[in-house]
Amino acid sequence: MSDSLRPNRSSDAPGPTRNGGKQAGSKGQASRKGGKKGKRAHAASVKRRKMNERRRAKGKAGTDSSPPSSPPKRHDRHDSDAPVRLNRYIAQAGLCSRREADAWIAEGRVSVDGAVVTEMGVKVTPDQDVRVDGRAIAPKKLAYVLLNKTKNTITTTDDENDRRTVLDGLPEDLQRDLFPVGRLDRDTTGALLLTNDGDLAHRLMHPRYEIEKVYLVQTRASVKPHQLDQLRAGVALDDGPAVADQAMYPGEDHYHVALSLHEGRNRQVRRMFEALDHEVVALDRVRYAGLDLSGLRRGRW
């Protein structure tokens, strides 16, 4: 580097030139402003990095810890005669979440003892006649089923093409009441929660709650280490970037990848690997919302 382009480290000191004091003061002020901006940018960067580290540490702790074998117990308040809010009563009937029930109430679709109710906060008891769109409803006993889904099954309660659904292997009484929480592709296997608890289903599927999902991915070609870095950094998809919380080799070979996500977009895992020019030949969800498949054979619940 020539001397004319080399920075003059002594130029910060005030010189004997006219208005030298002002120039030095201006430079000092600019330096302080620049320093403040730099400190703010650095603090923001550190904050983002710590948030990511906490999230990954939380995911790692969740993976290493021993998860419950069934969903947490919930109090069946509808077993008592105590009044409950109308939106909760509707949700306990397995029709929707409480938020959706509020919308139905506001739209005038709900009646209690023959009178349409549109105001929020109304409480009802089990002996009252509650109807939605003219159909009588009543709270159900909440049920939770963890299914180890098989291939070639559709994640729905009823298929118009008469294909096998995830409910077909359950007793008839459960088939009538339960619905799947979220979706798994037809050829994707693994953990799928079935319930009649509309409120819980809403929380599990809402992006705000960042429910963890862990997948075991098998690819046709070997996945390179730098591609694991790409998955953790984020890959571009048609509906926006997708970032893996964790991506690692679960064994010795590089044809299997364990992937952890908090999102649940349509075919997200397959599309993330397609973005890296990898074909997914098998996809298994091994963990969902803290529930894993320990001791649960394929097709069992």
N, C-alpha and C positions, 0 to 999 in steps of 0.2 A: 504494500500500500504506500502511495506517495505521501510526502509530508503535507501536501496541500489538502489531502482527503482525510488525514489522520485527525481525530478529534483533539482539540487543545484542552487538556485537563486543567490548565491554570487559568482558563478564561472565566471561571466562576468567581475568581477573586476580583475585587474592585480595583480598577487601574487609575492612572493619573489623568485619564481623559476627562473632557468636559462632560458634565452630567453622569460621571462614572458611578456615583452613588445611586442615582435613579436607575441606571441600567442594572446594576447589581441587585437592587431591591426588586426590580421587575422580574429578573431571572429567578431570584429566590422565591418570589411569590408564585411564579409559574411552576417552579419545582415542587413547592408545597402542594399546589393544586394537583399536579400530575401524580405526586406521591399519594394523595388521598384517593384519587381515582384508582390507582394501582392497588392500594390496600383494599378498596371495596371490591374490585374484581377478584382479587386473590381470596378474600373472605367468602365471596359467593361461590368460587370454585371449590374451596375447602368444604363449604356447607353441602354442596351437591355431592362431593365425593364421600363425605361421611354418611349422607342419607343412603347412597347406593351401598356402602359397606354395611350399614345397619340392616338394610333389606336383605342383602345376601347372607349376612350372618344369621338373620332370623330364618331364612329359608334353609340354611345349613342345619341350624338347630332343630328345625322341624323335621328334616330328613333323618337326622341322627337319633332323635328321640323316639320313644315307643308310643305310637299313636293309639287312640282309642279304637276298639274293634267295632264300635257302633256309634251313631250320632249321639250327642249329649242328650241326657234326659230333659224333657220339657214338662212343665206342670200343665196338666190338662184342666185348665180353669173351668171349662164347660161342664165338668163333672159335678160342680157345686151349683147351687141356686143363686150365687152372687151375681148381680148385674154386671154385664161387660159392655164395652163400647160397641156400637153397631158395626163399625168397620172391622173390628176384631172378630165379632160373631160371624160375619160373612167370610172372612179369611179362614176361620176354623171350620167352615163348611167345605173348604177345599176348592172354592171357586176362583180365588184370586188373592193378590196381596192386599194389605190394608190400604196402601196408597191407591190401588185400583178401585177398591171398595169405596173410598172417599169420592172418587170420580163418579161412580155409579149412583151414589147417594145424591150428589150435586145435580146429576142429570134427571133425577126423579124416577129412577128405575127401581127403587126400594120402598116397600111399604111395611108398616108394623101395625098389626091388628086392624088391617083394612085402610089405614091412613098413610098416604105417601109422605115420606120423611126426606127433607132436603137439607136440613141443618146438621152440622157436625157436632159430635160430642154426645149424641143421644145414647142412652144405655138401655139394654134389653135383658130379659131373663129367658131361660129355656122354655118356659111355659107360654111365651108369647108367639103369635103367628107372624113370622118374618118371611117376606117374599121378595124375590128378585125377578123382575120381568113377569110377575104373576105366578111364579113357581115357588112353592114352599121350600124352605131350606132349614137345615138344622146342623149344628156343629157335629163333626165326626171325631171319633177317637183317632188321634194323630198316629200315623204309622210311618216307619222308615225302613227301607230295604236297600242294602248295598248289593248290587249285582255285578258279577264278573262277566261282562258282556262277551258274547261269542261273535265271530265273523258272520257276515251275511244275515244280520238282523237289523231292522230299522228302528231308530230311536223315535218312536211315536206311540200313541195309544191305539191308533187304528190306521191301517194302510189301505188306500182305495184299490191298490193292485193286489191285495190279498197276500202280500209278502209277510214273512215271519217278523214279528215285532219283539221288542225287549220284554213285553208283558206276557208273551205266550207261554212261558215256562212257569208262571206263577199261579197259585190257586185262584179260582174264579172270583172270590170275594175281594182279593187284592187287585185283580185285573180291573174290577169295576171302579175302585177308589183311587188307585195310584196313578201318577204320571211321572215321566222322567224329568230330572232337573238338568237342563241344558241338553246338548246333543253330542253324540259320537257318530262319526261317519259309519256307513254300512260295513266297511271292512276294518274299522278300528275296533280293537278289543279293549277290555279292562274295566276299571272302576266306573260305575254309573249308579247314582243315587236315585231311588224311586220313593216318592212320598205323596201324601195328600195335604201337606202343610204348605199352603200357598205363600204364607208370610216368609217362612224359611227359604223356600225356593227363590223368592224374589231377592232376598239378601245374598244367597249364594251366587246368583247369576248377575247381580248388579256390579259393574266395574268398580264402583267406589270402594267395595269391601276387599278387592284384590285377593280373591280366594286362590290359593296355590293349587296348581295342577302339575303333576310330574309324569313324564312320558318316557318310554323306552323306544327308541327309534332304530330300525334296522334299514340300512341303505344298500344299494346294489354295489356301489363303489366305495372305496376307502375314504373316510372323512379326514382331511388334513388338520393338524393342530391349529394352523392359522384360521381355518374355517370355524373352529370352535370360538376363537376370538371374535370372528365376525358375527356369530350368533349372539354372543354376549354384548357386543357393541351395538348391534341392531342391523337388520337387513331391510331393504326397501320393498314394500308390497304395494299393490294397487290401491289399497285402502289406508296407506300410511305405514310408517316404519314399525317393525316388530322386534322387540328386544327380549332375549332369554335372560332370566334371572341367574340361571346356572346352565352350563353345558359342559359335559365331561364324558370321558370314556369309562363305562362301568367295569370293563374287563381289559384283557390284553389286546384284543383286536380293535381295529378302528372302523369296523362296519356297524358297530352299535354305539349309540349316543344316548346318554341320559339328559333329559331336557326339562327344566323347570320354568313355568310361566305363571303369571298372574292375570293374563288376558284370556279371552275365550272366543276369538273371532272364527268365522267359518273356515274350516280346513286350514287353520293357521299354521300348524306344525308342518304339514305337507308342503304348504306354499313357501315357508321359510327355507326348507331344504331345496325346493325347486329353484328358489332364487340363487342358490349356490350350485346349481346344475347337478343336483343329486336326486335320484329316484328313490322314494321310500317304498320298500317292499313289505314292511310290517310295522305297525304302529300300535303300541299297547299303553294305555293309561294305567300306571301302577299305583297312583296316589291321587286322591281328590279331597280337598278340604280337611286334611288331616287323617283321612281314612285310607288304609291300604288293603291289599288283597291277601295278607298273610293267612294261610290255611284255607283260602277260598278257591276252589277249583273253577276252571273255565265253565261258564254256563250255570254255576250255582249261585245261590244268594243266601 
